[in-house]
Amino acid sequence: MIFSRKRKLKKEFDDKLVNLLKETKDDWNNAKIIEDLVDDYDLDVIAQRKIAESIHFYLFKEARIRKILIK
C-alpha cells in the first residue's frame, strides 16, 4: 500500500521535473536568440542567458541523478 503511493508520488514529481526541464530549455534558447539579436554588448542580456543555462543544467543533473528518461 505504502509503496504504490511512493511510486505514484515519484512519477508525479518526475513528470513535473521533465516539464520544468522543457520550460527551462525554451527559456535558455530564447535567451540565446535575444543575445544574438542584440547589437550592443549588454551585460544584462549575457547574465540572463547564463542564469537560464545554469538553471537548465542544474535540473538536467538532477534528472540524471534520478535516472529519468525524457521521451
mmCIF file of the N, C-alpha and C atoms, coordinates in Angstrom:
data_MODEL
# 
_entry.id   MODEL 
# 
loop_
_atom_site.group_PDB 
_atom_site.id 
_atom_site.type_symbol 
_atom_site.label_atom_id 
_atom_site.label_alt_id 
_atom_site.label_comp_id 
_atom_site.label_asym_id 
_atom_site.label_entity_id 
_atom_site.label_seq_id 
_atom_site.pdbx_PDB_ins_code 
_atom_site.Cartn_x 
_atom_site.Cartn_y 
_atom_site.Cartn_z 
_atom_site.occupancy 
_atom_site.B_iso_or_equiv 
_atom_site.pdbx_formal_charge 
_atom_site.auth_seq_id 
_atom_site.auth_comp_id 
_atom_site.auth_asym_id 
_atom_site.auth_atom_id 
_atom_site.pdbx_PDB_model_num 
ATOM 1   N N  . MET A 1 1  ? 0.822  -1.183 0.000   1.00 0.00 ? 1  MET A N  1 
ATOM 2   C CA . MET A 1 1  ? 0.000  0.000  0.000   1.00 0.00 ? 1  MET A CA 1 
ATOM 3   C C  . MET A 1 1  ? 0.875  1.260  0.000   1.00 0.00 ? 1  MET A C  1 
ATOM 4   N N  . ILE A 1 2  ? 1.821  1.296  0.905   1.00 0.00 ? 2  ILE A N  1 
ATOM 5   C CA . ILE A 1 2  ? 2.683  2.474  1.007   1.00 0.00 ? 2  ILE A CA 1 
ATOM 6   C C  . ILE A 1 2  ? 3.584  2.587  -0.216  1.00 0.00 ? 2  ILE A C  1 
ATOM 7   N N  . PHE A 1 3  ? 4.045  1.455  -0.743  1.00 0.00 ? 3  PHE A N  1 
ATOM 8   C CA . PHE A 1 3  ? 4.968  1.501  -1.873  1.00 0.00 ? 3  PHE A CA 1 
ATOM 9   C C  . PHE A 1 3  ? 4.290  1.994  -3.143  1.00 0.00 ? 3  PHE A C  1 
ATOM 10  N N  . SER A 1 4  ? 3.013  1.678  -3.307  1.00 0.00 ? 4  SER A N  1 
ATOM 11  C CA . SER A 1 4  ? 2.318  2.166  -4.503  1.00 0.00 ? 4  SER A CA 1 
ATOM 12  C C  . SER A 1 4  ? 2.160  3.683  -4.440  1.00 0.00 ? 4  SER A C  1 
ATOM 13  N N  . ARG A 1 5  ? 1.964  4.217  -3.255  1.00 0.00 ? 5  ARG A N  1 
ATOM 14  C CA . ARG A 1 5  ? 1.850  5.666  -3.105  1.00 0.00 ? 5  ARG A CA 1 
ATOM 15  C C  . ARG A 1 5  ? 3.196  6.331  -3.371  1.00 0.00 ? 5  ARG A C  1 
ATOM 16  N N  . LYS A 1 6  ? 4.285  5.675  -2.949  1.00 0.00 ? 6  LYS A N  1 
ATOM 17  C CA . LYS A 1 6  ? 5.616  6.209  -3.213  1.00 0.00 ? 6  LYS A CA 1 
ATOM 18  C C  . LYS A 1 6  ? 5.884  6.270  -4.714  1.00 0.00 ? 6  LYS A C  1 
ATOM 19  N N  . ARG A 1 7  ? 5.524  5.206  -5.423  1.00 0.00 ? 7  ARG A N  1 
ATOM 20  C CA . ARG A 1 7  ? 5.732  5.177  -6.873  1.00 0.00 ? 7  ARG A CA 1 
ATOM 21  C C  . ARG A 1 7  ? 4.908  6.262  -7.561  1.00 0.00 ? 7  ARG A C  1 
ATOM 22  N N  . LYS A 1 8  ? 3.684  6.449  -7.069  1.00 0.00 ? 8  LYS A N  1 
ATOM 23  C CA . LYS A 1 8  ? 2.808  7.465  -7.657  1.00 0.00 ? 8  LYS A CA 1 
ATOM 24  C C  . LYS A 1 8  ? 3.386  8.858  -7.437  1.00 0.00 ? 8  LYS A C  1 
ATOM 25  N N  . LEU A 1 9  ? 3.896  9.130  -6.246  1.00 0.00 ? 9  LEU A N  1 
ATOM 26  C CA . LEU A 1 9  ? 4.498  10.420 -5.951  1.00 0.00 ? 9  LEU A CA 1 
ATOM 27  C C  . LEU A 1 9  ? 5.767  10.630 -6.772  1.00 0.00 ? 9  LEU A C  1 
ATOM 28  N N  . LYS A 1 10 ? 6.579  9.581  -6.886  1.00 0.00 ? 10 LYS A N  1 
ATOM 29  C CA . LYS A 1 10 ? 7.815  9.691  -7.666  1.00 0.00 ? 10 LYS A CA 1 
ATOM 30  C C  . LYS A 1 10 ? 7.493  10.000 -9.117  1.00 0.00 ? 10 LYS A C  1 
ATOM 31  N N  . LYS A 1 11 ? 6.501  9.301  -9.665  1.00 0.00 ? 11 LYS A N  1 
ATOM 32  C CA . LYS A 1 11 ? 6.121  9.547  -11.055 1.00 0.00 ? 11 LYS A CA 1 
ATOM 33  C C  . LYS A 1 11 ? 5.589  10.967 -11.228 1.00 0.00 ? 11 LYS A C  1 
ATOM 34  N N  . GLU A 1 12 ? 4.802  11.447 -10.282 1.00 0.00 ? 12 GLU A N  1 
ATOM 35  C CA . GLU A 1 12 ? 4.243  12.792 -10.365 1.00 0.00 ? 12 GLU A CA 1 
ATOM 36  C C  . GLU A 1 12 ? 5.352  13.851 -10.358 1.00 0.00 ? 12 GLU A C  1 
ATOM 37  N N  . PHE A 1 13 ? 6.299  13.712 -9.440  1.00 0.00 ? 13 PHE A N  1 
ATOM 38  C CA . PHE A 1 13 ? 7.373  14.694 -9.352  1.00 0.00 ? 13 PHE A CA 1 
ATOM 39  C C  . PHE A 1 13 ? 8.377  14.553 -10.492 1.00 0.00 ? 13 PHE A C  1 
ATOM 40  N N  . ASP A 1 14 ? 8.562  13.349 -11.006 1.00 0.00 ? 14 ASP A N  1 
ATOM 41  C CA . ASP A 1 14 ? 9.417  13.173 -12.177 1.00 0.00 ? 14 ASP A CA 1 
ATOM 42  C C  . ASP A 1 14 ? 8.796  13.854 -13.395 1.00 0.00 ? 14 ASP A C  1 
ATOM 43  N N  . ASP A 1 15 ? 7.478  13.755 -13.531 1.00 0.00 ? 15 ASP A N  1 
ATOM 44  C CA . ASP A 1 15 ? 6.792  14.428 -14.632 1.00 0.00 ? 15 ASP A CA 1 
ATOM 45  C C  . ASP A 1 15 ? 6.924  15.947 -14.503 1.00 0.00 ? 15 ASP A C  1 
ATOM 46  N N  . LYS A 1 16 ? 6.819  16.450 -13.281 1.00 0.00 ? 16 LYS A N  1 
ATOM 47  C CA . LYS A 1 16 ? 6.994  17.889 -13.062 1.00 0.00 ? 16 LYS A CA 1 
ATOM 48  C C  . LYS A 1 16 ? 8.409  18.320 -13.425 1.00 0.00 ? 16 LYS A C  1 
ATOM 49  N N  . LEU A 1 17 ? 9.393  17.499 -13.079 1.00 0.00 ? 17 LEU A N  1 
ATOM 50  C CA . LEU A 1 17 ? 10.784 17.817 -13.402 1.00 0.00 ? 17 LEU A CA 1 
ATOM 51  C C  . LEU A 1 17 ? 11.004 17.828 -14.912 1.00 0.00 ? 17 LEU A C  1 
ATOM 52  N N  . VAL A 1 18 ? 10.414 16.891 -15.624 1.00 0.00 ? 18 VAL A N  1 
ATOM 53  C CA . VAL A 1 18 ? 10.545 16.840 -17.080 1.00 0.00 ? 18 VAL A CA 1 
ATOM 54  C C  . VAL A 1 18 ? 9.925  18.091 -17.701 1.00 0.00 ? 18 VAL A C  1 
ATOM 55  N N  . ASN A 1 19 ? 8.748  18.483 -17.224 1.00 0.00 ? 19 ASN A N  1 
ATOM 56  C CA . ASN A 1 19 ? 8.109  19.692 -17.743 1.00 0.00 ? 19 ASN A CA 1 
ATOM 57  C C  . ASN A 1 19 ? 8.948  20.924 -17.451 1.00 0.00 ? 19 ASN A C  1 
ATOM 58  N N  . LEU A 1 20 ? 9.516  20.982 -16.265 1.00 0.00 ? 20 LEU A N  1 
ATOM 59  C CA . LEU A 1 20 ? 10.362 22.108 -15.896 1.00 0.00 ? 20 LEU A CA 1 
ATOM 60  C C  . LEU A 1 20 ? 11.632 22.138 -16.746 1.00 0.00 ? 20 LEU A C  1 
ATOM 61  N N  . LEU A 1 21 ? 12.173 20.972 -17.053 1.00 0.00 ? 21 LEU A N  1 
ATOM 62  C CA . LEU A 1 21 ? 13.345 20.894 -17.932 1.00 0.00 ? 21 LEU A CA 1 
ATOM 63  C C  . LEU A 1 21 ? 13.027 21.442 -19.320 1.00 0.00 ? 21 LEU A C  1 
ATOM 64  N N  . LYS A 1 22 ? 11.868 21.081 -19.843 1.00 0.00 ? 22 LYS A N  1 
ATOM 65  C CA . LYS A 1 22 ? 11.478 21.564 -21.167 1.00 0.00 ? 22 LYS A CA 1 
ATOM 66  C C  . LYS A 1 22 ? 11.277 23.083 -21.156 1.00 0.00 ? 22 LYS A C  1 
ATOM 67  N N  . GLU A 1 23 ? 10.673 23.607 -20.094 1.00 0.00 ? 23 GLU A N  1 
ATOM 68  C CA . GLU A 1 23 ? 10.456 25.047 -19.991 1.00 0.00 ? 23 GLU A CA 1 
ATOM 69  C C  . GLU A 1 23 ? 11.780 25.801 -19.895 1.00 0.00 ? 23 GLU A C  1 
ATOM 70  N N  . THR A 1 24 ? 12.704 25.286 -19.086 1.00 0.00 ? 24 THR A N  1 
ATOM 71  C CA . THR A 1 24 ? 13.983 25.970 -18.939 1.00 0.00 ? 24 THR A CA 1 
ATOM 72  C C  . THR A 1 24 ? 14.809 25.879 -20.218 1.00 0.00 ? 24 THR A C  1 
ATOM 73  N N  . LYS A 1 25 ? 14.660 24.792 -20.965 1.00 0.00 ? 25 LYS A N  1 
ATOM 74  C CA . LYS A 1 25 ? 15.344 24.673 -22.258 1.00 0.00 ? 25 LYS A CA 1 
ATOM 75  C C  . LYS A 1 25 ? 14.834 25.755 -23.206 1.00 0.00 ? 25 LYS A C  1 
ATOM 76  N N  . ASP A 1 26 ? 13.516 25.968 -23.216 1.00 0.00 ? 26 ASP A N  1 
ATOM 77  C CA . ASP A 1 26 ? 12.942 27.021 -24.058 1.00 0.00 ? 26 ASP A CA 1 
ATOM 78  C C  . ASP A 1 26 ? 13.423 28.401 -23.610 1.00 0.00 ? 26 ASP A C  1 
ATOM 79  N N  . ASP A 1 27 ? 13.460 28.634 -22.299 1.00 0.00 ? 27 ASP A N  1 
ATOM 80  C CA . ASP A 1 27 ? 13.947 29.915 -21.776 1.00 0.00 ? 27 ASP A CA 1 
ATOM 81  C C  . ASP A 1 27 ? 15.402 30.160 -22.178 1.00 0.00 ? 27 ASP A C  1 
ATOM 82  N N  . TRP A 1 28 ? 16.198 29.118 -22.084 1.00 0.00 ? 28 TRP A N  1 
ATOM 83  C CA . TRP A 1 28 ? 17.612 29.223 -22.435 1.00 0.00 ? 28 TRP A CA 1 
ATOM 84  C C  . TRP A 1 28 ? 17.777 29.536 -23.934 1.00 0.00 ? 28 TRP A C  1 
ATOM 85  N N  . ASN A 1 29 ? 16.998 28.834 -24.770 1.00 0.00 ? 29 ASN A N  1 
ATOM 86  C CA . ASN A 1 29 ? 17.069 29.093 -26.205 1.00 0.00 ? 29 ASN A CA 1 
ATOM 87  C C  . ASN A 1 29 ? 16.624 30.517 -26.534 1.00 0.00 ? 29 ASN A C  1 
ATOM 88  N N  . ASN A 1 30 ? 15.576 30.989 -25.870 1.00 0.00 ? 30 ASN A N  1 
ATOM 89  C CA . ASN A 1 30 ? 15.121 32.359 -26.091 1.00 0.00 ? 30 ASN A CA 1 
ATOM 90  C C  . ASN A 1 30 ? 16.185 33.367 -25.663 1.00 0.00 ? 30 ASN A C  1 
ATOM 91  N N  . ALA A 1 31 ? 16.850 33.094 -24.564 1.00 0.00 ? 31 ALA A N  1 
ATOM 92  C CA . ALA A 1 31 ? 17.905 33.998 -24.093 1.00 0.00 ? 31 ALA A CA 1 
ATOM 93  C C  . ALA A 1 31 ? 19.077 34.020 -25.074 1.00 0.00 ? 31 ALA A C  1 
ATOM 94  N N  . LYS A 1 32 ? 19.404 32.862 -25.663 1.00 0.00 ? 32 LYS A N  1 
ATOM 95  C CA . LYS A 1 32 ? 20.476 32.823 -26.661 1.00 0.00 ? 32 LYS A CA 1 
ATOM 96  C C  . LYS A 1 32 ? 20.096 33.618 -27.906 1.00 0.00 ? 32 LYS A C  1 
ATOM 97  N N  . ILE A 1 33 ? 18.844 33.507 -28.323 1.00 0.00 ? 33 ILE A N  1 
ATOM 98  C CA . ILE A 1 33 ? 18.380 34.245 -29.502 1.00 0.00 ? 33 ILE A CA 1 
ATOM 99  C C  . ILE A 1 33 ? 18.417 35.749 -29.237 1.00 0.00 ? 33 ILE A C  1 
ATOM 100 N N  . ILE A 1 34 ? 17.958 36.148 -28.055 1.00 0.00 ? 34 ILE A N  1 
ATOM 101 C CA . ILE A 1 34 ? 17.977 37.570 -27.700 1.00 0.00 ? 34 ILE A CA 1 
ATOM 102 C C  . ILE A 1 34 ? 19.410 38.090 -27.667 1.00 0.00 ? 34 ILE A C  1 
ATOM 103 N N  . GLU A 1 35 ? 20.318 37.292 -27.130 1.00 0.00 ? 35 GLU A N  1 
ATOM 104 C CA . GLU A 1 35 ? 21.720 37.716 -27.080 1.00 0.00 ? 35 GLU A CA 1 
ATOM 105 C C  . GLU A 1 35 ? 22.298 37.876 -28.491 1.00 0.00 ? 35 GLU A C  1 
ATOM 106 N N  . ASP A 1 36 ? 21.910 37.011 -29.395 1.00 0.00 ? 36 ASP A N  1 
ATOM 107 C CA . ASP A 1 36 ? 22.393 37.119 -30.771 1.00 0.00 ? 36 ASP A CA 1 
ATOM 108 C C  . ASP A 1 36 ? 21.817 38.347 -31.479 1.00 0.00 ? 36 ASP A C  1 
ATOM 109 N N  . LEU A 1 37 ? 20.594 38.695 -31.142 1.00 0.00 ? 37 LEU A N  1 
ATOM 110 C CA . LEU A 1 37 ? 19.937 39.816 -31.814 1.00 0.00 ? 37 LEU A CA 1 
ATOM 111 C C  . LEU A 1 37 ? 20.390 41.180 -31.302 1.00 0.00 ? 37 LEU A C  1 
ATOM 112 N N  . VAL A 1 38 ? 20.926 41.226 -30.095 1.00 0.00 ? 38 VAL A N  1 
ATOM 113 C CA . VAL A 1 38 ? 21.363 42.498 -29.531 1.00 0.00 ? 38 VAL A CA 1 
ATOM 114 C C  . VAL A 1 38 ? 22.659 42.921 -30.215 1.00 0.00 ? 38 VAL A C  1 
ATOM 115 N N  . ASP A 1 39 ? 22.661 44.149 -30.724 1.00 0.00 ? 39 ASP A N  1 
ATOM 116 C CA . ASP A 1 39 ? 23.842 44.656 -31.420 1.00 0.00 ? 39 ASP A CA 1 
ATOM 117 C C  . ASP A 1 39 ? 24.936 45.079 -30.454 1.00 0.00 ? 39 ASP A C  1 
ATOM 118 N N  . ASP A 1 40 ? 24.530 45.687 -29.367 1.00 0.00 ? 40 ASP A N  1 
ATOM 119 C CA . ASP A 1 40 ? 25.486 46.214 -28.399 1.00 0.00 ? 40 ASP A CA 1 
ATOM 120 C C  . ASP A 1 40 ? 25.854 45.123 -27.391 1.00 0.00 ? 40 ASP A C  1 
ATOM 121 N N  . TYR A 1 41 ? 27.000 45.257 -26.788 1.00 0.00 ? 41 TYR A N  1 
ATOM 122 C CA . TYR A 1 41 ? 27.464 44.326 -25.753 1.00 0.00 ? 41 TYR A CA 1 
ATOM 123 C C  . TYR A 1 41 ? 26.738 44.676 -24.459 1.00 0.00 ? 41 TYR A C  1 
ATOM 124 N N  . ASP A 1 42 ? 25.731 43.883 -24.102 1.00 0.00 ? 42 ASP A N  1 
ATOM 125 C CA . ASP A 1 42 ? 24.898 44.178 -22.943 1.00 0.00 ? 42 ASP A CA 1 
ATOM 126 C C  . ASP A 1 42 ? 25.105 43.097 -21.882 1.00 0.00 ? 42 ASP A C  1 
ATOM 127 N N  . LEU A 1 43 ? 25.612 43.509 -20.727 1.00 0.00 ? 43 LEU A N  1 
ATOM 128 C CA . LEU A 1 43 ? 25.901 42.549 -19.656 1.00 0.00 ? 43 LEU A CA 1 
ATOM 129 C C  . LEU A 1 43 ? 24.639 41.926 -19.078 1.00 0.00 ? 43 LEU A C  1 
ATOM 130 N N  . ASP A 1 44 ? 23.526 42.668 -19.062 1.00 0.00 ? 44 ASP A N  1 
ATOM 131 C CA . ASP A 1 44 ? 22.285 42.123 -18.523 1.00 0.00 ? 44 ASP A CA 1 
ATOM 132 C C  . ASP A 1 44 ? 21.775 40.958 -19.358 1.00 0.00 ? 44 ASP A C  1 
ATOM 133 N N  . VAL A 1 45 ? 21.876 41.089 -20.656 1.00 0.00 ? 45 VAL A N  1 
ATOM 134 C CA . VAL A 1 45 ? 21.424 40.022 -21.546 1.00 0.00 ? 45 VAL A CA 1 
ATOM 135 C C  . VAL A 1 45 ? 22.309 38.794 -21.384 1.00 0.00 ? 45 VAL A C  1 
ATOM 136 N N  . ILE A 1 46 ? 23.595 39.004 -21.273 1.00 0.00 ? 46 ILE A N  1 
ATOM 137 C CA . ILE A 1 46 ? 24.526 37.881 -21.082 1.00 0.00 ? 46 ILE A CA 1 
ATOM 138 C C  . ILE A 1 46 ? 24.278 37.198 -19.741 1.00 0.00 ? 46 ILE A C  1 
ATOM 139 N N  . ALA A 1 47 ? 24.011 37.998 -18.720 1.00 0.00 ? 47 ALA A N  1 
ATOM 140 C CA . ALA A 1 47 ? 23.739 37.440 -17.395 1.00 0.00 ? 47 ALA A CA 1 
ATOM 141 C C  . ALA A 1 47 ? 22.452 36.621 -17.407 1.00 0.00 ? 47 ALA A C  1 
ATOM 142 N N  . GLN A 1 48 ? 21.431 37.108 -18.090 1.00 0.00 ? 48 GLN A N  1 
ATOM 143 C CA . GLN A 1 48 ? 20.173 36.359 -18.173 1.00 0.00 ? 48 GLN A CA 1 
ATOM 144 C C  . GLN A 1 48 ? 20.366 35.024 -18.889 1.00 0.00 ? 48 GLN A C  1 
ATOM 145 N N  . ARG A 1 49 ? 21.202 35.025 -19.942 1.00 0.00 ? 49 ARG A N  1 
ATOM 146 C CA . ARG A 1 49 ? 21.476 33.771 -20.654 1.00 0.00 ? 49 ARG A CA 1 
ATOM 147 C C  . ARG A 1 49 ? 22.211 32.783 -19.767 1.00 0.00 ? 49 ARG A C  1 
ATOM 148 N N  . LYS A 1 50 ? 23.193 33.287 -19.030 1.00 0.00 ? 50 LYS A N  1 
ATOM 149 C CA . LYS A 1 50 ? 23.968 32.402 -18.163 1.00 0.00 ? 50 LYS A CA 1 
ATOM 150 C C  . LYS A 1 50 ? 23.124 31.865 -17.016 1.00 0.00 ? 50 LYS A C  1 
ATOM 151 N N  . ILE A 1 51 ? 22.218 32.674 -16.503 1.00 0.00 ? 51 ILE A N  1 
ATOM 152 C CA . ILE A 1 51 ? 21.317 32.214 -15.443 1.00 0.00 ? 51 ILE A CA 1 
ATOM 153 C C  . ILE A 1 51 ? 20.415 31.109 -15.971 1.00 0.00 ? 51 ILE A C  1 
ATOM 154 N N  . ALA A 1 52 ? 19.828 31.324 -17.152 1.00 0.00 ? 52 ALA A N  1 
ATOM 155 C CA . ALA A 1 52 ? 18.953 30.312 -17.752 1.00 0.00 ? 52 ALA A CA 1 
ATOM 156 C C  . ALA A 1 52 ? 19.717 29.028 -18.037 1.00 0.00 ? 52 ALA A C  1 
ATOM 157 N N  . GLU A 1 53 ? 20.956 29.168 -18.495 1.00 0.00 ? 53 GLU A N  1 
ATOM 158 C CA . GLU A 1 53 ? 21.786 27.997 -18.789 1.00 0.00 ? 53 GLU A CA 1 
ATOM 159 C C  . GLU A 1 53 ? 22.112 27.218 -17.517 1.00 0.00 ? 53 GLU A C  1 
ATOM 160 N N  . SER A 1 54 ? 22.472 27.920 -16.457 1.00 0.00 ? 54 SER A N  1 
ATOM 161 C CA . SER A 1 54 ? 22.832 27.232 -15.214 1.00 0.00 ? 54 SER A CA 1 
ATOM 162 C C  . SER A 1 54 ? 21.622 26.553 -14.582 1.00 0.00 ? 54 SER A C  1 
ATOM 163 N N  . ILE A 1 55 ? 20.454 27.170 -14.666 1.00 0.00 ? 55 ILE A N  1 
ATOM 164 C CA . ILE A 1 55 ? 19.238 26.538 -14.136 1.00 0.00 ? 55 ILE A CA 1 
ATOM 165 C C  . ILE A 1 55 ? 18.937 25.263 -14.916 1.00 0.00 ? 55 ILE A C  1 
ATOM 166 N N  . HIS A 1 56 ? 19.046 25.352 -16.239 1.00 0.00 ? 56 HIS A N  1 
ATOM 167 C CA . HIS A 1 56 ? 18.752 24.174 -17.060 1.00 0.00 ? 56 HIS A CA 1 
ATOM 168 C C  . HIS A 1 56 ? 19.718 23.032 -16.752 1.00 0.00 ? 56 HIS A C  1 
ATOM 169 N N  . PHE A 1 57 ? 21.004 23.334 -16.646 1.00 0.00 ? 57 PHE A N  1 
ATOM 170 C CA . PHE A 1 57 ? 21.967 22.268 -16.387 1.00 0.00 ? 57 PHE A CA 1 
ATOM 171 C C  . PHE A 1 57 ? 21.849 21.709 -14.971 1.00 0.00 ? 57 PHE A C  1 
ATOM 172 N N  . TYR A 1 58 ? 21.424 22.531 -14.011 1.00 0.00 ? 58 TYR A N  1 
ATOM 173 C CA . TYR A 1 58 ? 21.185 22.014 -12.667 1.00 0.00 ? 58 TYR A CA 1 
ATOM 174 C C  . TYR A 1 58 ? 20.031 21.015 -12.696 1.00 0.00 ? 58 TYR A C  1 
ATOM 175 N N  . LEU A 1 59 ? 18.947 21.359 -13.375 1.00 0.00 ? 59 LEU A N  1 
ATOM 176 C CA . LEU A 1 59 ? 17.815 20.444 -13.462 1.00 0.00 ? 59 LEU A CA 1 
ATOM 177 C C  . LEU A 1 59 ? 18.177 19.194 -14.256 1.00 0.00 ? 59 LEU A C  1 
ATOM 178 N N  . PHE A 1 60 ? 19.001 19.360 -15.282 1.00 0.00 ? 60 PHE A N  1 
ATOM 179 C CA . PHE A 1 60 ? 19.452 18.211 -16.063 1.00 0.00 ? 60 PHE A CA 1 
ATOM 180 C C  . PHE A 1 60 ? 20.268 17.252 -15.201 1.00 0.00 ? 60 PHE A C  1 
ATOM 181 N N  . LYS A 1 61 ? 21.129 17.812 -14.361 1.00 0.00 ? 61 LYS A N  1 
ATOM 182 C CA . LYS A 1 61 ? 21.930 16.986 -13.453 1.00 0.00 ? 61 LYS A CA 1 
ATOM 183 C C  . LYS A 1 61 ? 21.027 16.244 -12.465 1.00 0.00 ? 61 LYS A C  1 
ATOM 184 N N  . GLU A 1 62 ? 20.004 16.923 -11.973 1.00 0.00 ? 62 GLU A N  1 
ATOM 185 C CA . GLU A 1 62 ? 19.054 16.280 -11.055 1.00 0.00 ? 62 GLU A CA 1 
ATOM 186 C C  . GLU A 1 62 ? 18.303 15.146 -11.757 1.00 0.00 ? 62 GLU A C  1 
ATOM 187 N N  . ALA A 1 63 ? 17.948 15.341 -13.009 1.00 0.00 ? 63 ALA A N  1 
ATOM 188 C CA . ALA A 1 63 ? 17.269 14.287 -13.768 1.00 0.00 ? 63 ALA A CA 1 
ATOM 189 C C  . ALA A 1 63 ? 18.185 13.087 -13.972 1.00 0.00 ? 63 ALA A C  1 
ATOM 190 N N  . ARG A 1 64 ? 19.473 13.342 -14.198 1.00 0.00 ? 64 ARG A N  1 
ATOM 191 C CA . ARG A 1 64 ? 20.417 12.229 -14.333 1.00 0.00 ? 64 ARG A CA 1 
ATOM 192 C C  . ARG A 1 64 ? 20.551 11.462 -13.028 1.00 0.00 ? 64 ARG A C  1 
ATOM 193 N N  . ILE A 1 65 ? 20.565 12.167 -11.903 1.00 0.00 ? 65 ILE A N  1 
ATOM 194 C CA . ILE A 1 65 ? 20.666 11.503 -10.601 1.00 0.00 ? 65 ILE A CA 1 
ATOM 195 C C  . ILE A 1 65 ? 19.453 10.636 -10.350 1.00 0.00 ? 65 ILE A C  1 
ATOM 196 N N  . ARG A 1 66 ? 18.282 11.149 -10.725 1.00 0.00 ? 66 ARG A N  1 
ATOM 197 C CA . ARG A 1 66 ? 17.027 10.391 -10.537 1.00 0.00 ? 66 ARG A CA 1 
ATOM 198 C C  . ARG A 1 66 ? 16.808 9.326  -11.600 1.00 0.00 ? 66 ARG A C  1 
ATOM 199 N N  . LYS A 1 67 ? 17.681 9.307  -12.622 1.00 0.00 ? 67 LYS A N  1 
ATOM 200 C CA . LYS A 1 67 ? 17.607 8.347  -13.724 1.00 0.00 ? 67 LYS A CA 1 
ATOM 201 C C  . LYS A 1 67 ? 16.273 8.443  -14.473 1.00 0.00 ? 67 LYS A C  1 
ATOM 202 N N  . ILE A 1 68 ? 15.947 9.677  -14.847 1.00 0.00 ? 68 ILE A N  1 
ATOM 203 C CA . ILE A 1 68 ? 14.712 9.942  -15.584 1.00 0.00 ? 68 ILE A CA 1 
ATOM 204 C C  . ILE A 1 68 ? 15.023 9.919  -17.062 1.00 0.00 ? 68 ILE A C  1 
ATOM 205 N N  . LEU A 1 69 ? 14.186 9.222  -17.818 1.00 0.00 ? 69 LEU A N  1 
ATOM 206 C CA . LEU A 1 69 ? 14.314 9.189  -19.269 1.00 0.00 ? 69 LEU A CA 1 
ATOM 207 C C  . LEU A 1 69 ? 13.302 10.159 -19.853 1.00 0.00 ? 69 LEU A C  1 
ATOM 208 N N  . ILE A 1 70 ? 13.767 11.074 -20.692 1.00 0.00 ? 70 ILE A N  1 
ATOM 209 C CA . ILE A 1 70 ? 12.888 12.046 -21.327 1.00 0.00 ? 70 ILE A CA 1 
ATOM 210 C C  . ILE A 1 70 ? 12.559 11.530 -22.713 1.00 0.00 ? 70 ILE A C  1 
ATOM 211 N N  . LYS A 1 71 ? 11.283 11.413 -22.976 1.00 0.00 ? 71 LYS A N  1 
ATOM 212 C CA . LYS A 1 71 ? 10.845 10.857 -24.253 1.00 0.00 ? 71 LYS A CA 1 
ATOM 213 C C  . LYS A 1 71 ? 10.471 11.956 -25.207 1.00 0.00 ? 71 LYS A C  1 
# 
